[in-house]
Amino acid sequence: MNPKNNYFKFVMILMLALVSSSVFAQKKPVSKPNILFIAVDDLKPILACYGNTLVKTPNIDRLAKMATVFNSNYCQQAVCGPTRASIMTGKRPDYTKIWNLTTQMRDMNPDILTLPQYLISQGYETSGVGKIYHPSSAINGVDPVSWSIPYLRAEESDFPANLGEPANGQYQLAATKALMTPEMIKERKQKNKELAQENDENPKSIKGPSTECIDVPDNAYNDGVNALIAQKQIIALSKQNKPFFMAVGFSKPHLPFVAPKKYWDMYQRDAMPIAPFQEHAKNSPLIAYHQSGELRNYPDITEFVTLPADSLRIGLKLEKQKELVHGYYAAVSYMDAQVGVLLNTLESLGTLDNTIIVLWGDHGWHLGDHDLWHKHTVFEQATKAPLIISAPGIKSGKTNSQTEFVDVFPTICNLAGLPIPNQLDGKSLKPLMLNNKAIVKEYSISQYPRKLKKEEAASLGYKKGNLMGYTLRTNQYRYTIWMNDFTSKQAFEASKVYATELYDYEKDPLEKVNVVKDKKYEKIAIDLNAKMMEFFKSQVQ
């Protein structure tokens, strides 16, 4: 046997083995991507990636440059409990039966499936810190079955030793801390209980000043601490063999507008934008508005408010408007810095480009438009909310297609290569991420409950004063229908219609005139009403 021939045979066998090994390696299943899920409380889309030129959010801007920005995204209900229940379950409020801040999700639906709960069944570790569910809507404030790892919570030792924990979870100013005594808290709890009986929109928690600006480090407040806890957890999770879902909930810019002084210093108060239209829309029903009860619950607000007896307007003085807008912007920039901590952590681990990242604000926020402050309406400023999603292998972009928070659950499943549960109400947004000009739905639906006074309900022949406002948003219009004693799980009855609204955002972006009875919009109103009926029929059980 020729030794040279043997040598060539050996080389050929070795090369075939290497090629086979390479082919086999290419056929190995790709591991599931990690998921970073960032929830932000009361964040309206006043971000640079949404066209705001004043706000300073370099870290969210950084995320947006590698993500899809959903320009026309809407929440299911503009208040924390319902909208968070919807995004976490992929189900609308009329299914979850969470329409307020007091109902517990699993009291209504014991076996409802949450996103992180589903991910556990698909091989994920799930971990969370901060506000993901609204505390009163979930068991122990966190829904324990959603997490494969016990929920993470800040401890006193996580805050600077010279400051300690913030008073009432919010304040570090010494004078405020001194006022937040057990007696004061007890008194305020009783007052809040009385307010809650009058109007469910009034918060139940204890309030101090509406703003705080002092020179402290980021970890003097909960968001800064939670960012560091999340950072540590991401590092630990990245060392494991299982993919992870890390949920991080930031509280700011929720009231009170509290942030370290350096974030206030980013803005000049005189330059703060004031809502250009602070009136109720012409021809609009009074039921569409509220008297900003959440804001008025802060004790320093009273002196800046006038409460006319014949309307819901509060007439907040200009100086306080400027302060609140300043505080909101400062709180947004503070929150943005915490997002930066998370992005930097992923980058340092070499996984930033290989992680699905979802950032969302649970609903919008009125900053004085229509003389409204906070959420709790079906108007544009309350229902429109930011949604930004990045995923491995998908180019960045922006889409104007209508999207909703019920779409997040199926989208994450689709991006992660997982089966999408059949019972979800939303649609995957992956097609929009692959083609920003695609359309997945014609309209978005939001809703909000109201209650008529007994006298008015009786005068209309209503046995109950409960109303639900359903609003349908297309790219150009918003059509709202207020229904008495009705949810979308029932068959529609025209006799239950209390009021309707129609706004044209091309001609009237500030919602100055309700044109539902304008003959020029008759055909449009009929078409939008037909779409609303289509939606109602799709929801009847």
N, C-alpha and C positions, 0 to 999 in steps of 0.2 A: 504493500500500500504506500502510495506516495505521500510523504509527510506534508508536502506543500498543499496537496488536495485536502488532507485532514484539517490543515490550518484554515483553509478557505471555508470548509464546511462548518467549522466551529464559529467562525466569524458570522456566517449567514444565520446560524441558529441563534447566536447571541443577538443579532440585529432584529430577527423576527420576534424574539422574546421581548425586546425593548419596545418594539412597535405594538405588540399585543398588550403589553403593560400600559402603554400610553393610551391606547384605545379603551382599555378597561377603565382607566382612570377617568377618561372623558365621559364614560357611560354611568359613572357613579352618580347617584341622585344628589342634586345640589341641596345643601342644608337650608332649612327655612330661615328667612331673614329675621333679625331682631326687630322689635317695634318700640319706638319711643312715642308715648302718647301724652301730649302736653295740653292740659285744660287750663283756661284762663277765665277768671270770674269777671263778668260785666265788661268784657273787652269788645268795644265796637270797632268796626274796620277803619279806624283813623291811623293807619300805618302807611309808611312810605310806599310799600308795594301795592297799596290800594289808592295811591295818588295823593296822600297827605304830604305836604312839603314842609310842615312845621315840626311835626313830631320827630323825635330822635330815637329810632329803634334799629340800631346797626345789626344786632344779632338776628332779629326776625327778618330783616332785609337780606342778610346772608343766607338764611334758610330759604327764603323766597327765590333766590337766584338759582337754587338747585331743585326747586319744587314746582308744583302746579298751584297757582293762586286762584281760588274760586271766587270770582267777582260778584256773583249773584247767589250767594248762599244765605239760607234763612233757617231760623230755629223753629221748633214745633210749637213752643209757647214761651213767651218772653218773661220767664222767671226761672230761678235755678232748679227747683225740684223737678218739675215736669220735663224741662228740656234736657236735663242730665239723664233722667230716666229713659227718655227717648233715644238719646245718642248711645247709651250703654246697652240698650236692648234692641234697637232697630225697630221699635214700635211706637206708634203715635199715642198721644195722651188719652184719647178715648178708649184705647185698649189697655194701657197701663193703669188707667183711672187715677193718675196723679195729675191733679189740676191745681194743687196748692202747695204750701210749704209744710204741711203737717201730716199728710197721708203717707203711710209706709208702703213701699213698693210691693213687698212680699205678703203684706196683709191682703192686698188686692189680687195678686197673682203669685201664689206660693212657688210655683214651678217655672216662673219666667226665666228665660235663658239670657244671661248677660254676655257681652263680648269677651271679657277676660275668662269667664267661666267656660265658654266654648273653646277658647284657646288652650285652656288646661287640657281639655279632652283631645286636642290636636298635638299634644306633646310640648307645650310651652310652659315655662315658669312664668308666673304672673306676680308682680309686686307693685305696690303703690305707696305714695306719700302725698300729703296735702289733700285738697278738696277735689274729689272726683265725682262722687255722688253728693247730692245735698244731704247733710247729716241726718235730718229728720225724715228723709225718704228711704233710708237704708238701715238695715239691722246694724246696731253698734256704730252707725254713721258711715259704715264702709262696705256693708254686704260681704261678710267674711268668706262665703263660698266663691266669691269672685277671685280670690287670691290664693295661690298655692303656697305663698310665703306670708306669714302673719304681717298685717298692715304695719307700716313704719310710722312712728310718731315722734315728734320732737320732744326732747327732755330739757329740763332746766339747765343742765350742764352744756347744752348745745349753744346757749346764748352767751354773750360776753359776760365774764364774771362781775365786772363793775356795773353792769346794768341789770342782769337777771332777765327773767321772762317779761314780755310786755304785759301791761295790765289789761285784763279782759281779752288777751290775745292780740291787742292792737297798739297800745300806747307805751312810749318810753319816756315821755316828758315827765319829770319828777312831780310837777304840780298836778298833772292829770292823775298820776299814780296815787297821789295822796288823797285825791277826791274819790277814787274808785274803792271806797270802803265797803265792807259787808253790808252795812246799813243802807248805803246808797244803792247798792245792787239789789237788795231786797225791795226797796221802794220802787225802783225802776221796773223790776219784774212785775210788780202788781199793776203799775201803770200800763205796761205793755200788754198785760193780759186784758185789761179793759179796752185798750185800743184795738186789739185783735178781734174782740167781740164785735166792735163797730165795723171793722173792715179787715178782711184777711190779708190785704196787701201790706198792712203794717207789720214790721218785723217783730219777732219775739225776743231778740237778743238785747243786751244792755248796750247803751250808746254813751259815748263821751263826745268830745269835739268832732266836728266833721272833717277837720284837717289836722295834720301835725307835720312840722318841718323842723327837725333838729339834726345836729351834726353827729351822726352815729354810723357805724359800719353796716353793711348790708345784712349781716347775720344778727342785727339787733331785733329784726322783725322775722315773722314766721316764713315768709317767702325765701329770704336769704338762707335761713337755716334749712328749709326743705330742699333747696337746690343743692346744698352740701350733702345732705343725707342721700339724695338721689344720686349724686356723683359717686359717693362711696358704694352705693348699691349697684350701680351700673358696672363699676370696676369688678365687684365681686361676681356679679352675674356673668360677665364676659369670660370668666375663668372656668365656667361650667360647660358641659357638653350640650346642654339643652338650649334652644333658642329662648329668648325672653321677651316679655311684654312689660315694659316699665312705664307706669302711669304716674305723672307728676302734676299735681294741681296747684296752681298759683292763685292767691286770693286777690291780689291787686290787678286792676284798678278798682275793685269793689270799695264802696264807702266803708270806713272813713278813708279819705285820701291821705294816706300816711306813707311817707317815703323819706329816706335819708336826704339831708339838705343838698348834697351834690346833685341830686336829680332835679330838685326845685331850681337850682342855679342854672340849669340848662335852658331855662325859659325866662322871658321877661313878661311880667304880669300884664303890662300895658298892651302887649302884642297878642294876648289871648283872644281867640275868636269867640264872638258872642253870636248866638243863634239869630239869624236875620229876620225870621218870622216867628213871633212869640204870641200869636193869637190862635184861637180855635179856627179850624177851617170853616169857610162859609157853607151853610147848609148841612153841616155835619151834626150827628146826634150827640147829645151831651154824654151818653153812655160810653162813648169812645174814649173819654178822658178820665183822669183821676186827679187828686189834689196833692200828689207828690208826698204821700204819707211816709214813705221810707225816709226821704230826706228830712221831713219835718220832725221825725223822731229823734233827730240829733239836737241836743239842748241849745246849741249856739245859733240855730237857724231861726228860731222864733222871732227875734228882733228884726230880722231882715225880710219878713214876710208880711204881706197884707192879704187878707182872706175876704173877698167880697161875698156877701151873703147870697147873691144871685148867680153865682157861677162856681166853677171848680178852679179858677185861676188863682195862683198864689202870689204873683207880682213880686218875685224875688228881686231885691235891690241889686243894681249893677255891680257894686263893689263886691258883693258876695258871689255873684255870677262869675266874675273874673277870678276870684280866689278858688272857686270850685273847679273851673276849667283848668286853671293852673295846676291844682292838685291832681286832677285826673291825668293830665299830661305827664306830670312828674311820676305818678304811680305807674303809668304805662312804661316809662323809660326804666324805672326800677325793676319792673317785672322783666323787661327785655334783657337786662343785664343777667338775670337768673337763667334765662333761656341760653345766654352765652356760655354759662357754666356747663350746661348740659351738652351743647354742641362741642365745646372744647374738650370735654371728657371723651366723647365718641371719637373725635379727631385724634386725640392722644393715644387712643387704643387702636387706631387704624381701621375703625369700623364706621366712620361717619358716612361714607359713600355706600355702605352695604347695610344700611338700616332704614326701615320704613319710619318716617317721622311724620306725625300728625299733630298740628297745632290748631286749636279751635278756641274761640271765645263763646261762652254758652248762650249769649244773646247780645243784642245791642244795648244802647243806653241813651236816654234823652238828656241832652245838655242844654236845656232851656227852650228847644223848639216846641211850638204850641204851648209855651209856658209849662212844659212838663220836665220833671227831673226823675231820673231812674228809668226802669223798664215798665212792665205791666200794661202794654197796649198792643194793638195790632197795626200800628203805624210803622213806617219804614225804619226809623231810627231805633226802634226797639226790637224788631224782628230780624233785621239784617245783621249777620254775624260773620266774623272772619273764619275761613277754613283754608288751611295751607297743608298740602301733603307732598312729601318727597318719597320716592321709591327707587331702589337700585335699577339702573338701566333705562330710566325714563327721563327724557329731557325736561328742562324747566319750561314754564309757559304760563299763560293766563287764559281763563275761559269765562265767557259771559253766560254760559248755559245755566239754567235754573238748577239749583241743587239744594238739598235739605240735610239736616243732621241725621235723619233716619237712613241716609245713604252711607254713612261712615262705616257701620258694621259690615255690610256686604263688600264695601270697597277694600277694607283691610283684609278680609278673607281672600278676595280676588288677587290682591297684590302679593299676598303671602303664599299663593298657590294652594289654598285650602277650599274645600267644598263650602258653598254658601248655604246656610240653613234656609229651608223653604219658607218658613213662617215670617220672614222679615218683611217690613213694609217698604223699605228703600230699595234703590238700585245701585249697582256698582258704578263708581265714577271713573274706573280705569279707562273706559273708552275716551273720556274727555282728557285724560292725562296723556293718552297716546295721540289724540287729535283734538286740539283745543277748539276747533270749530264744530265739533260734533255736538249733538243734542241728545240727552237721555230722557228728558221730560219737558213738557210744555209749560208747566207751572209748579210753584211751590205752595204749600199750605201751612199756615200758622193759625193759632187760635188763642183766645183769652176769655176767661169767664168774668161776668159782672153780676151784680145783684140789684134789682130795682127796689126802691122803698115800697113798703107795704101798701101805702096809699095809691101809688101809681100802678102797681100790679093789680090792685083791686079795681081801679078805674078802667083798666083794659080787659077785665074779665079773666085775668090770669089766676090760676089756683096757686102757682108758685112764682116768685119773683126772679128765679134763676135765669140768667141769659148766658149764651155762649156766642162769642163773635168768631166766625170763621173767615179768614182772609186768604184770597187766592191771588198770587203774584205772578204775572207774566213779565216778559222783559220790558213792556211799556206800561202796563196797567196794574192796579190793585183793586180788586173787587171784594167787598166785605159784606157779609150777611149776619145780622144779629138774630139769634133764634131763642125763643122762650122754651124752657123746660125740654131741651133737646140735646142729644149727642149724635154723632155721625154713625153710631151703631143702630140707630132707629131709622125707620122709613120716614122720608121727608114729608112734612105737612106744611103747606103754604100758609095755613092759619097761624102758624107759630112764628112767622117772620115778624120781628119787631122793628128793624130798620135796616137800610142798606147804604153802602158807600161805594164810590168809584173815583179813583184818582188817576190822572194821566201824567206820568213822570217825564214825558218828553216836553210837554207844555207847562207842567206845574210840578217841578221837582220838590218843592217845599210843602206840597199838600195843602194849598191855600183854599181850594174849592172842591167840594164834593159835587161831581157832575152827574150823579146817577140818574137824576131826573131831567137832565138837559137833553132836548130832542136831538141835538147833534151827536150825542153818544148813545142813542137808543139801540142801534144795531149792535154796538160794542157791548152794552150792558146785557143784551139778550144772549150774545155769544158767551160772555163770561159767566152768566148765570147758568147756561147749559153746561159749561165746564165744571161749575160748582156742583150741579146735580149729578154729573158724571162721577165726581169724587165721592159724593155722599153714597151713591149706589155701590161704589167699589168697597165701601167700608161696612155696609150693613151685614150683620151676622145672621 
